[in-house]
Structures are given as structure tokens and as C-alpha cells.
């Protein structure tokens, strides 16, 4: 997409009341928002939570379009949802992460949408499985849906991180590399799970050449009926959009800077992953230190260290890394591991 600003999809996580839906819509109508989103059916991990107002909310979205001129968007999870959404003239439909994991569900939705001129987007599956994500896109493409795109909302993990769903940016980058013409939207709300992280995630997405953002927006986020912690106010959304650094592609120098920023953003993503992995490695080293302390075993195990080093040198050569670099890197990692174990043994 050649946009002077990214595509913006914004609105509440859930449509709660007609007054709530209309109030937010009017607050967003004179901003850079392109599509007004609201969850009508809300698939929850466990029953008992608010699961959406249902089809009546579609009438509210119709009123949004009539009064504000904003195009509308919502999630669909089965044929009935699709039929109702089309009947109420919803402009953009997306398939959620829980639906993308099931080829049966995706195929049902693809069959219901066959030949539609509406925009259809596919969120990544809950788990980091690029094949499932691409498979869902292929099913929709086979159904002659031409206005296709994907939404990156992060991936679930058992490990606790600062994110609600870890970005795993490399998967989105790989998808983008394979299909550069497929619009790629970031959902920083679901990645972050916290409104204070949304700006940074949005900026990273734009630096990685994402085409747009989906940001959950609510007039009273703290009292939202679902996902309160990750929603921002309309005024905060406007501020985020003003503060974001947008790529420019008007001349050769701008193209160079855009490409350079994209590559640097990829390095930043990988560097963050390296720190995350090293942190996990040292936690394992801590556990080894505790075990050695219990059994009164020496920290340094020379034979194992030499075997690891030899193996890593060969692995590094296969990846284009010099022996000197691999030696320096693993000696530093090994020393940090020893420091961790000694600290535990001497505590």
C-alpha cells in the first residue's frame, strides 16, 4: 500500500451498548481512522465472560456508517456470522486467531464469502504456525476473494513476558518476504495486553513495513466489558498516530532510508530475541547451579565444555560465522553461566 499514513482500524474490543458504539464512533470520525471496528461475537477462552451482544450490534455499526461515514469492521467465526455481516453491509471482516487454527472453520467462512468484494483479513493462529496462517489465506484466495490481507496479533506462550502475546516478529517478516503484496496489519492491542506498550509495538510494526494498525479504542477503557487493560481512549489514539514515525517513499533517498530502517528494525527484533534466549539459558544455568550445590559437584565441567565448543564451531561455520567469533561469543556465555552457578553455590 502506498499510504501517507498507515491504514488504521480502531474502535472498541466489544460493542457493549448502542450509546457506547456511537459515542466512540463520533469521537473517531474526524481522525485518520479508516475502519471502525467492534466485536459483535466475542469468543472467550472460558465460558462465563462477556461474549458479545450478538447480531443487534450489527445494526449499531450500520448506524455508525450512516452518521459518521466510517467504514465498518468486525470478526466472523462461522457461516451465520458472515451472512449477517454481509446483510448489514459490514465493509471488512476478519477471521480471529482461534478460528485460523481450524481449516474446517476457515473453509466454512471461505465458502460463505466466495466471490465477495469485501475486505477479508486473517489473524495469525494462536500458536506460531506459519503454515496454518498461509493455509487460511490460500483457502480464501481459492474462494475468489481478491481483497485479502493478514493481521499479526502475536502468539500465545506459557512463558511470562511483558507482552500478552509474544510478537514473534520473524514469522510476520517471513510472511511479508514471501508475499510482499499481501497487506500486513499489526494488532498492537493484542500483542501488548497493556496500553502503555501500544506505541512501541506500533512503531516497530511500521519500521518493519507493516501497512497498518488495528488499535482497540474505548471512551472509558478501564470499565470496558472485555480486554480493558489494552484499550486506549480516542484522544490517546490520535496522539499515538501523531507521534509515530511514518515511512516516506517519495524519492531515492527516502527509499534508501526506508529500506535501511526496515533492516535495522529486523536486527532490533532479532537482538531482542537473543537477549530473551540468553535470559532463558541463564535460568537453566541457575537450576544446574542449584543441583550441583545439592550434590556438592564442581561448577566447571571441562570435558562437556570442550564438546559444546567444538560442536558450536561446526554449527557456526554452517551459518557463515567465523571460528573466532563463535569462540568469543560462547566463551562469554560460558563465563556468565559459571558466574551464575558460582553465585548460587556460594549463597
C-alpha positions in Angstrom: 0.0 0.0 0.0 1.3 3.5 -0.8 -0.2 5.5 2.0 0.9 8.8 3.5 -0.1 7.3 6.8 -0.8 3.7 7.8 -4.2 2.1 7.4 -5.9 2.5 10.8 -8.6 0.2 12.2 -9.9 1.4 15.5 -12.9 1.0 17.9 -13.9 -0.9 21.0 -12.9 -4.5 21.6 -16.6 -5.2 22.1 -19.8 -3.5 21.1 -21.5 -3.0 24.5 -24.4 -0.7 24.0 -25.6 1.5 21.2 -24.7 4.6 23.0 -21.2 3.3 23.6 -20.7 2.3 20.0 -22.0 5.6 18.6 -20.1 7.7 21.2 -16.7 6.2 20.2 -17.5 6.4 16.5 -18.3 10.1 16.7 -15.1 10.7 18.6 -13.1 9.0 15.8 -14.9 10.3 12.7 -12.6 13.3 12.1 -9.4 11.4 12.7 -7.2 9.2 10.5 -9.2 6.1 11.3 -10.2 4.2 8.1 -12.3 1.4 9.5 -14.4 1.4 12.7 -14.1 -2.0 14.4 -16.3 -3.5 17.1 -16.5 -7.1 18.3 -20.1 -8.4 17.9 -19.4 -12.0 18.7 -16.6 -12.4 21.2 -15.1 -15.9 21.5 -13.7 -16.2 25.0 -11.2 -18.7 26.3 -13.6 -19.8 29.1 -17.4 -19.5 29.3 -19.0 -17.1 31.7 -17.3 -14.0 30.4 -19.0 -11.4 28.2 -19.3 -13.0 24.7 -20.7 -10.1 22.8 -24.1 -8.6 22.2 -24.8 -10.6 19.0 -26.5 -9.6 15.8 -28.2 -6.5 17.3 -24.7 -4.8 17.3 -24.6 -5.0 13.6 -27.4 -2.5 13.4 -25.4 -0.2 15.5 -22.5 -0.5 13.1 -24.9 0.3 10.2 -25.8 3.5 12.1 -22.1 4.3 12.6 -21.6 4.2 8.8 -24.7 6.4 8.2 -23.9 9.0 10.7 -20.1 9.2 10.5 -19.2 7.9 7.1 -16.7 5.5 8.7 -16.4 2.1 7.1 -17.1 -0.8 9.5 -15.3 -4.0 10.5 -16.0 -7.0 12.7 -14.8 -10.6 13.4 -16.7 -13.6 11.9 -16.3 -17.2 13.1 -18.9 -19.1 11.1 -21.2 -19.0 8.1 -24.0 -17.4 10.0 -21.8 -14.6 11.2 -20.7 -14.0 7.6 -24.3 -13.9 6.3 -25.4 -11.5 9.0 -22.4 -9.2 8.5 -22.9 -9.0 4.7 -26.6 -8.4 5.2 -25.7 -5.4 7.4 -23.2 -4.1 4.9 -20.0 -4.6 7.0 -17.0 -3.5 4.9 -14.2 -5.5 6.4 -14.4 -9.0 8.0 -11.6 -10.7 9.8 -11.1 -14.2 10.9 -9.8 -14.4 14.5 -6.8 -16.3 15.9 -8.9 -19.0 17.4 -10.6 -19.7 14.1 -7.5 -19.6 12.0 -6.2 -22.7 13.8 -9.1 -24.8 12.2 -9.1 -25.4 8.5 -12.7 -26.6 8.8 -13.8 -23.2 10.2 -11.7 -21.3 7.7 -13.2 -23.3 4.8 -16.7 -22.7 6.0 -16.1 -19.0 6.1 -14.4 -19.0 2.7 -17.3 -20.8 1.2 -19.7 -18.3 2.7 -17.6 -15.4 1.4 -17.0 -16.8 -2.1 -16.7 -14.0 -4.6 -17.4 -11.2 -2.2 -15.9 -7.8 -2.8 -15.5 -7.1 0.9 -12.1 -6.8 2.5 -11.2 -10.0 4.3 -8.3 -10.3 6.7 -6.9 -13.3 8.6 -5.3 -13.0 12.0 -2.4 -15.3 12.8 -3.3 -18.5 14.6 -2.9 -18.6 18.3 0.3 -20.7 18.1 3.3 -19.7 15.9 2.4 -21.8 12.9 3.1 -20.0 9.6 1.7 -22.9 7.5 -1.7 -22.5 9.2 -1.7 -18.8 8.7 -0.8 -19.1 5.0 -3.2 -22.0 4.6 -6.1 -19.8 5.7 -5.1 -17.2 3.2 -4.9 -19.7 0.4 -8.4 -21.1 1.2 -9.8 -17.5 0.9 -7.9 -16.9 -2.3 -9.2 -20.1 -3.8 -12.7 -18.7 -3.0 -12.0 -15.8 -5.4 -11.7 -13.3 -2.6 -9.4 -10.6 -4.0 -9.3 -8.1 -1.2 -7.2 -10.2 1.2 -4.9 -9.2 4.0 -3.4 -10.5 7.2 -3.3 -9.3 10.8 -0.4 -10.0 13.1 -1.7 -10.2 16.7 1.2 -12.1 18.4 1.3 -15.7 19.7 0.3 -17.4 22.9 3.1 -18.8 25.2 3.3 -20.5 28.5 6.3 -18.2 29.4 5.5 -15.0 31.1 6.8 -11.9 29.2 5.9 -8.3 29.1 3.6 -9.0 26.2 0.2 -10.6 26.4 1.1 -12.4 23.1 4.7 -12.5 22.1 5.2 -10.8 18.7 7.5 -13.4 17.1 8.2 -10.7 14.5 10.3 -13.1 12.4 7.1 -15.0 11.4 5.4 -11.9 10.1 8.7 -10.9 8.4 8.9 -14.3 6.7 5.2 -14.0 5.5 5.9 -10.5 4.2 9.0 -11.7 2.4 7.1 -14.5 0.7 4.1 -12.3 -0.2 5.2 -8.7 -0.4 1.9 -7.6 -2.0 -0.3 -9.0 0.8 -1.4 -6.2 3.1 0.0 -6.8 6.6 -1.7 -5.1 9.6 -0.4 -5.1 13.2 -2.7 -5.6 16.2 -0.6 -3.9 19.0 -3.5 -4.2 21.4 -3.5 -8.0 21.5 0.3 -8.2 21.3 0.7 -5.7 24.2 -2.2 -6.6 26.5 -1.2 -3.2 28.1 -2.0 0.2 26.7 1.4 1.6 27.7 3.2 -0.7 25.2 1.0 0.0 22.3 3.0 2.9 20.9 6.3 1.0 20.9 4.8 -2.1 19.3 3.1 0.1 16.6 6.4 1.9 15.8 8.2 -1.5 15.5 5.5 -2.6 13.1 5.8 0.5 10.9 9.6 0.2 10.9 9.1 -3.4 9.6 7.0 -2.0 6.7 3.6 -3.1 8.0 0.8 -1.5 6.2 -1.5 -0.5 9.1 -2.6 -0.9 12.7 -5.6 -2.2 14.5 -5.9 -0.5 17.8 -8.7 -1.1 20.3 -10.2 2.2 21.4 -12.8 2.9 24.1 -14.1 6.1 25.8 -13.8 4.5 29.2 -11.1 1.8 28.8 -10.9 0.8 32.5 -14.5 -0.1 32.6 -14.7 -1.9 29.2 -16.6 -5.1 29.3 -13.7 -7.0 27.7 -9.9 -6.5 27.4 -10.0 -3.3 29.5 -6.2 -3.1 30.0 -5.3 -3.0 26.3 -7.7 -0.3 25.1 -6.9 3.4 24.7 -9.0 6.5 24.6 -9.8 8.2 21.3 -7.6 11.1 22.3 -4.7 8.8 23.1 -5.1 7.1 19.7 -4.8 10.5 18.0 -1.7 11.2 20.0 -0.2 7.8 19.0 -0.8 8.5 15.4 0.8 11.9 15.6 3.9 10.6 17.4 4.5 7.6 15.1 7.4 8.0 12.6 5.9 7.2 9.2 7.9 5.8 6.3 8.3 8.0 3.2 8.8 6.8 -0.3 8.9 10.0 -2.4 12.4 9.9 -3.6 15.5 7.7 -3.9 17.0 8.9 -0.6 13.7 8.3 1.2 13.6 4.8 -0.4 17.1 4.1 0.9 16.2 5.3 4.4 13.0 3.2 4.3 15.0 0.1 3.4 17.6 0.8 6.0 15.1 1.4 8.7 13.4 -1.9 7.8 16.6 -3.9 8.0 17.6 -2.2 11.3 14.1 -3.0 12.7 14.7 -6.6 11.8 18.0 -6.6 13.6 16.4 -5.0 16.6 13.8 -7.8 16.7 16.5 -10.5 16.4 18.6 -8.7 19.1 15.6 -8.7 21.5 15.2 -12.4 20.8 18.8 -13.1 21.5 18.5 -11.4 24.9 15.3 -13.3 25.6 17.0 -16.6 24.8 20.1 -15.8 26.8 18.0 -14.9 29.7 16.3 -18.3 29.5 19.6 -20.0 29.2 20.9 -18.4 32.4 17.8 -19.5 34.2 18.7 -23.1 33.2 22.2 -22.4 34.4 20.8 -21.3 37.8 18.9 -24.6 38.0 22.1 -26.5 37.3 23.9 -24.5 39.9 21.2 -25.4 42.5 21.5 -29.1 41.6 25.3 -29.0 41.8 25.1 -27.3 45.2 22.8 -30.1 46.5 25.2 -32.8 45.3 28.4 -30.9 46.1 29.6 -31.0 42.5 32.2 -28.7 41.0 30.9 -25.9 38.8 33.4 -26.3 35.8 32.9 -29.5 33.8 35.8 -29.2 31.3 35.0 -32.2 29.1 31.5 -31.1 28.5 32.6 -27.5 27.8 35.1 -28.6 25.2 32.5 -30.8 23.5 30.0 -28.0 23.3 32.6 -25.6 22.0 33.6 -27.9 19.2 30.0 -28.6 18.2 29.2 -24.8 18.1 32.2 -24.0 16.0 30.9 -26.5 13.4 27.4 -25.2 13.6 28.6 -21.6 13.3 30.6 -22.4 10.1 27.4 -23.8 8.6 25.8 -20.4 9.3 28.6 -18.3 7.9 30.1 -17.4 11.3 33.9 -17.4 11.8 35.5 -19.7 14.3 37.0 -16.6 16.1 33.5 -15.1 16.6 31.9 -18.3 17.8 34.8 -18.8 20.3 34.5 -15.3 21.7 30.7 -15.5 21.9 30.5 -18.9 23.6 33.4 -18.1 26.0 31.4 -15.1 27.1 28.2 -17.1 27.5 30.1 -19.8 29.4 31.7 -17.4 31.7 28.3 -15.8 32.5 26.9 -19.3 33.1 29.7 -20.1 35.5 29.2 -16.8 37.3 25.5 -17.6 37.8 26.3 -21.1 39.1 29.0 -19.9 41.5 26.7 -17.2 42.9 24.2 -19.9 43.7 26.7 -22.4 45.1 28.3 -19.7 47.3 24.9 -18.3 48.5 
